[in-house]
Amino acid sequence: MYDYTDFDAAFVARRNAQFRAQVERRLSGALSEDEFRPLRLMNGLYLQLHAYMLRVAVPYGTLSSRQMRQLAHIAERWDKGYGHFTTRQNIQFNWPKLTEVPDILDALSEVQMHSIQTSGNTIRNVTADHFAGAAADEIEDPRPTAELIRQWSSDHPEFQFLPRKFKIGVSGSPHDRAVVKSHDIGLGIVRGGSGQTGYEVIVGGGLGRTPMVGQVIRPFLKKADLLPYLEAIISVYNLMGRRDNKFKARIKITVFENGIERFRDAVEARFEQLSRDFAGVAPEVLAEIEQSFAAPAFPDAPEDAYLAARAADPVFRAWSDTNLAEHRAPGHAIVTVSLKAHGATPGDATAAQMRLLADLADRYGGGELRISHEQNVVLPHVRKADLPALHAALKTEGLATANVGLVSDIIACPGMDYCTLATARSIPVAQEIATRFRAIGLEEEIGRMKIKISGCINACGHHHVGHIGILGLDRAGVENYQITLGGDATETMALGERAGPGFAYDEIVPAIERLLRAYLALRTDPGEPFIEAFRRLGPAPFKAALYPAEASRDAA
């Protein structure tokens, strides 16, 4: 993984010192809250419902074991003993004291981490496939691209005050695990006609109150042209994007209002101007970045111990069926560690759990971890022979839940328990769904399922692209939950269809149960996933299950 240069370290140290001085001025009264707000947001510090919240960048979701241990230390020393991993592969601390935030930032800098540009109308943390560098289907590791973008975009003088926040995601595989079509700019690494790699460039995606699927603006962009082309897109958006209405200020609205062809013409004209003066990234810089992500050696690894454990231990077999993914090297596996134990808060990890994960990464995974946009932790390079011991160690801290990709592996935003923007609770709904389907014994029978929950229309829980999406709203002071069906977060991205009227808090989980029992009755065989059954049958039978009284009236 990438190591800071002297420039990187000096840059972060200088920013931390500036923010420490800004905090002191706020505490002394020299800065009002209105004056302080843009300064704290530039450093990832929010004022939430009950306390400040600090959002820390985990660039492209990659962490070292040392960094994970430091996050555990911060959670214990300055927070309430846990951190919350988010859908942008960041970690949030929900209870820091303002007086101590500068100390937290200094502690982060000790392990080459920071919170710069995790908020504000600027280019946010660049995300990537959480299986990068390990996936069997990968064309090319997307993390060198993401790191190059991170360096280029950090403190970019032209893009610190964009019309709205701006998000970039990168995928290196034909199967998209980075949800690139939901980003302001999505990049998919592809092969050109002569075999060289480049980028499919997607623009104008986004969720929130006006969800849109990104559109292809360039089917193939040469790698050497990446930075000037990104600069062309964002500078055109910076000029064309609306500033009169923040709800219409994202690039998706700019593309929609102008049309993809007009927007593309403006980008191509700007790209032609920029290309004339762009000398390219220094070869030694590129070489250093690419070398940072060189794959480790994968020696031949026998699988006898793994196969014996699967045969002898049904608990281990169930876990390996759900939580392992195919690795590029024989005898190895990608391990997803679920942060969704039944009844737990999705995405939360205690300090003890973080330390254990760091230890296991050192022992079995080359000291490397990943954070997924699905709010789980990934050990990307584990020998299959080590999996039984790894699984046994995970059980000691409640991290061996065998549910990745199942009903209880729910994406959920913090909702009204923490967030000032939320209009409904999301965490308790996720917890109750998880415990309900475990109690009735249907989770494994239902199989692969993506349920995503947001506590407001900002869609931090990605509900629009859930197979089942749940959106919590306020209706005259009462929580009301809308259901969407048929969303898809992969390369075939689709937005879910609203099923009908919303449900009260005490009605939403029974409604989900009716829906999934109907699916079990409707599917052609046990191997047909919910999303395929929905596409085959359409929404009508599922709406009938959600609204049985209405279906009875129609039948009469």
N, C-alpha and C positions, 0 to 999 in steps of 0.2 A: 504494500500500500504506500501511498505518497507520504514522504517526510518533508517537513517544512525546510525551506532554505533559510539562510540568514535574513533575507529580505522578508519572507513570510513572518518569521518570529518578531522582527522589529516592527513590522506593520501592525500585528496584533497587539504587541506591547504598547505601542503608541496610542492605538484606539482605546485600550483599557485605561490608560492614564488619563486620556481626555474624558472618558465617561466617569471616572472616579471624581474628577474635578467638577463635572456637571452635577453629580449626585450631591456633592458637598454644597454646591450653590443652591440646589433645590432645598436641601435640608435647612440651609441658613435663611431661606426666604428670598434670596437674590433672584431666583427663577420661580415664576408661577407655574402651576400645573400645566396651563396651556402652553407655556414656553418650553417646559420640560418634556411634554408628551412626544413631539417629533424626535427629540434627542434619545429618549429611552427606546422608542420603537425602532430606531436605526440600530439599536443594540439588542433587539429581541425581547425587550421587557414590556409586558402588558400589565394593565391594571384590570384584574378580573373581578368576579362577583364578590369574593371574600378577601382577596389578597393580591399581591403582585404575582405574575407568572413569568418565568424566564424560559424562553425557547432556545435551545442549543442546537446548532447545526451538526448533523452527521452527514457530511458530504457523500452523495450517492450511496448512502446507507452502510458504509464500511467503517468498522471500528476495530481497533487493536485491543488485545486483552488488557493492556495497560490503561487505555482510555476507558474501558468499561469499569475497571477498578476505581478510577478517579470519579466516574459518575456515581458509583456506589458511595464513595467517600463524601461527595457533595450532598447526596441524598440524606446521609446521616448527619453530617456536620451542619448543614444550613437549611434542610427541609424536614419533612416528616418521615424520612426513612424509605422513600420510594420515588420513582420517576415514571413518567407516562410517555410511551413511545407512540408516535403519531403517524398519520397516513402520508406525511412527507418525509418519512424516515428520520425525523428529528426526535429529540427527547425534551419534554417539558417538566420543569419543577414548579409545582403549584403553590408553594408557600414560602418563598424567600422573603426576607426582610430587606427593604430598600437599602438600609445602612450596610448590609452584608453582600449585596450584589457585586460590587467591585472586587471583593475577595473571591467570590465564586468565579468571576471572569479571569482573575489571575490564576486560580487553580486550574481552570480549563486550559489556559495558555501553557501551563506546565506539560500538558500532554497533547499539544498542538490541536486544540479545539477552541471554538469561539461561538458567539451568538450573532455575529454581524450579518445583516441582511436576512435575518429570519422573520422580519416584519417590514412594514413600510411599502411604499409604492416604488419598488425596485425589483431587481431580479433576485428571486428567493433561492433557497437551497436547491441545487440541481440534483434530481433523483435519477435512479437507474434500476435496472433489473437486479433484484436481491440475490439471484443465482449467478451473477456476472463472474466470469472466469472459471466457472465450474460446470455450467449446464451442458448436457450432452448435445443439445440442439443449437448451440451458440455459433454464430458466424464469426463474431469477434467480440472480445471483452469491451463493453461500452464505457468502462470507468476511465480509461485515459482520455476519451472524448469529454466525459463529464468533468474531469479535473482540469482540462484545458479551458473549458467554459467557465469553471469556477474561478480560475486565475484571471481570465479576461474580464469577467463581470464584476469581480469584487472591487467596490469603490469606483466603478466606471464613471468618469466625470459627466457623461451625457445622460446616464440612465439612473440617476439617484432619485429623480422626481418624475417618474412616469405618470400617465393618467391613473393607473391602478397597479396593484401588485402583478408580478409577472413570473410565470413558472415554466421551467424547461425540464423535460424528461427524456431519457435516452434508453433505448432497448437494443440489444445486440443479437437477438434471436428472432426467427420467424414467428414464434409464439410470444406474443407481447405480455410480459409480466410487469411492465412499468406503466401501464395505462397511458401510453403516449398520446392517444387521441383525445384525452381529456385535458391536455396541457395547452398553454398559450403557444408554445412551440414544442412539438414532439419530433424526435429524431429516431428513425429506425435504421440500423446498419444493414445495408443490402449489398449484393454483388452486382456489378455492372456486367455488360455483355462480354467484356474481355476478361472477366474474373476478378478485377480489382474491386476493393470495397469502397463504398461511399455511403451517402445518407439519403433516405427518403425523408423529405422535410414536410411536416404537417403543421398547419397554423390554424389558430382560431378555435381550439377546443376549450372546454371549461364546463364546470358544473354550476352550483349556486342557483340563484333565482331564475336564470335563463340558461338552462343547460344546452350545450351544443357539442356535436361531434366534430373534431378537427378535420380540416380538408387538406388534401395534398397540394402544396404549392410548387414543389419540385420533386419529381419522381426519383431523380438521381442527382446528387450534388457531390462533386469531387471533394475528397477530404481536405485538400489544400485550400478550398474555398470556404470552409466552414465559418471561420470568424467574420470575414467580410459579409457573408450572406446573413449571418445572424444579426450583425450590426445594421445591415440594410433593412431587415424586417423590423427591428425594434426602433430604429430611427424613423421609419415611415409611420409606425404606430405612434411614436412620440409626437409626431406632427399632426396626424390625422385623428388620433384618439380623442374622444370627447372628454372635456373637463367640466361641462356644465351640469352633469348628472352622474354621480359616482356609480349608480346602478347600471349605467350604460357606457361605462368607461373602459371595460375590459376589451382586449383585442378581438374577442369573438364578436362583439357588437360592431366594432370597426369593420371587420371582414364582412359581416352580414349586411350592414347598411351600404357598403360600397360595392359588394359583390367580390367574389374571389378573383375574377379576371382583372378588374380595375386595381385591386390591391396588389395582385401579382405584377402587373405592369409597373406600378410605382416602386415595388421592391426591386424588380429587375433593373430599372433605370438607376436606382440608388446603388445597387450592387455594382453596376458597370462603373460608376464614378469611384466607388471605394476600391475596386479591384485595381484600378490604375496606380493607386498609391500604396497598395498593400504589398509589402516585400516578403510576406510569409513569416511564419513563426520560426525562430532560430532553430536550426536542426539539432543543436545540442540540448535545447529546452525540450523539444519533442522527444528526443532519445531518453532524456532523464525521466520524463513523465512515463513513457512506455515501459522503461525498465522497472519503474516502481511497481508495476502491475504484472510483471513477468510471472507466469504460473510456476508454482513450486514443483519439485520433482515428485512424480507419482510412481514409486516403485511397485513392482508386482505385489499384490496383497491377496493372500489366500482368504477364502470366504467360509472355510469349514466351521469356525466358531460361530459365525453369524447364522449359517444354515442350521446348525445344531440348536442354537438358542430359539430360532423360529419354530423348530419342530417340538421343542420341549416346553416352551413357555407361551401360553396363549396371550398373556398380557403384553409380552414383548412383541409377539407376532402382530397383534392389533395395532400397536404403536408403529411398528415398521411399515405396516400396510398404509397408514395415513400420513405419517410424518417424514417419510423419506422420498427423495426425488433422484432421478437418474443422473449420475455424475459422468463427466467426460472420460474419466479414467476407470478401467476395469478394477473391481475390488474396492471401490470407493463409493460413497454416497453423500448427498447433500441432506443435511438434517435440519428440519424446521422445528424449533422449540416453541411450543404453543404458550402464549401468554394469555390463554383463554380457559383456564381451569373453570369448570362448571361453577357458576355463582361468583366468579371473580370479576373485577373490572377489566374489560378488554384493554390490553396495551400496558397495563401497570406491571412494574417489576420492583420488588423490594431490593434493598441494598444487599441482603444476603443472597438473593437470587442472582443479582448482577455479578457478585463476586464468584459464585459458583460457575456461572457461565464463562467468566474470564479464566478461571482455573481449568475448566474443561476444554476451552479453546487452546490453551497452552499444552494441555496433555494430549489432546486428540486431533486438534484442528489447525496446527501451525500458528496459533496465537491470533487468529482472525475471526471476526464475527460480522454479521450483516443484520441490519434492521430492515424488515420488509414493510411495504406500504400497507400490508394487512395487519400491522401491529404485532408481529411476531419476531423472534430472533432466529437467525440462521447460522449454523456452523457449516461452511461451504465445502470443506475438504476433510472428510472423516473416513478412515479405513473401515470397511464393513466388519472386520475382525474385532474392532474396538467398540462396536455398537452395543453389545450387551452390557459392557462395563459403563459406557456412557449413559445408557438408559437407567441403570441401577443408581447412578449418581444423581441423575435428574430427579428421580423419585424422592430423594431426601429433602428437596426444597419445593415439592409440588409442581415440578416443571415437566412431568412425563405424561401429560394429558394427551391421549390419542385421538385428536379431533381436528387436525389440520384439514381444511376444506369441507368440514361437515357443518351441521346446523349451528353448533355452538361456537364455531370459529368466526365470530361476528365482528365486523368493523363497526365501531361506535365512537362518536365524538364525545367529549366530556359532558355536553348538554348543560342543563340548567343547574346541575350540581356545582358547576364551576364557572361557566361562561356567562358574561354579561349580555351577549347577543342571543343566547338560547331562549327559546320560547316553550320548551318542554324538556322533560328528562329523557335521556337516552340510555344511560348506564343501567338503571333498574330494569328497563325493558329487555336489554340484552341479557342481563343476569337471569331474569325469569324465563326467557325463551330457552336458554341453555339448560337450566335446571328442570324445566318442564319436560323437554324431550328426552333428557336422561332418565327422568323418573318413569316415563311411560315406555321407555325402551325402544324408541323409534329412530334414534339418531343414525345408527349404522344402516338400518333398513332404507332410510331416505337417501343416504349416500351423498354425493357431491352437491353442495349447496352453498350459495353466496348470499347471506343476509347482511344488509348494511343499513345502519341507523344513523340519522342526523337529528339533532335537537332543534334545528331551525333551517330556514331556506338557504343558508350559506353552504350547506351540503358538505361539511367537513367529514361526515361519515360516508360520503360517496353513495348515498342511497339511490341516486339516479341510475347507477350501473350495477346495482345488486340484482340477482335473480329475483329476490324479493327485497324491495326497498321500503323503509319505514321513515316517514318524515313527521316529526313532532311539531305541532303548531299550537298557538294560543287561540282559542275561540271563546271570546267574552270571558276571559279569565280562567278558562278550563282547558286542560291539556287535551288535544285532539290529534290522532295519529292517522295519516294518510298512508295507503299502501300502493306501491308501484310494482308492476310485474314485467318480467322479461328483459331486464337490463343485462348488459354484458360489458365487462371491463377488459376484454382481450383484444386481439387484432381485428375481431369482428364486432367492435364496440357498438352497442346499441343503448338507447335510453329507454328506461322502463316506462310502461304505460300506466297512468293512474287508473286504479281499479274502480273507484267510486267514492262515496262519502267516507269520512274519517270515522275512527273508533275512539271511544273514551279510553282512559288509561287502563281501567280494569277490564276492557273488552279486547284490547289489542292482541294479547297472547292467545286467548281462546280463538280469535279470528285466524291467527297464523296456524294454530293447530287444525282448524277446519280445512284450511287451504291445503296443508300438507297431507292430511288424511285423504283428501280428494285426489291429490296427485298420485298417491300410492294406489288408489283404485283405478285411476285413469291410464297409468303408464302401460306400455305394451309389454314390457318385461323388466326385471329388476335392474337391468343395465341401462335403462333409458333415464338420463338425468332430467331433473325438473325443467331446465332451460330448453331441452329438446322437446319434451312433452308440451311445453307452452307454445313453442313454435309450430309444432304439428297440429295442435288442437285450437290454438287461438285463445283469447282471454275468456270467452263465454263460460265454459264449465268451471273455471276458477273463480270468476265473479259469482257464479251461482252458489259456490261453497262459502264464499265470504258473506253473501247477503241472502241467506236461505229464505227469509220472509218475502223478500222482493221476488225471488225466483218462484216461490209458491204462487204469488199473485199473478205473475206472468203466465204460469202454467194453467191457472184457472181461467 
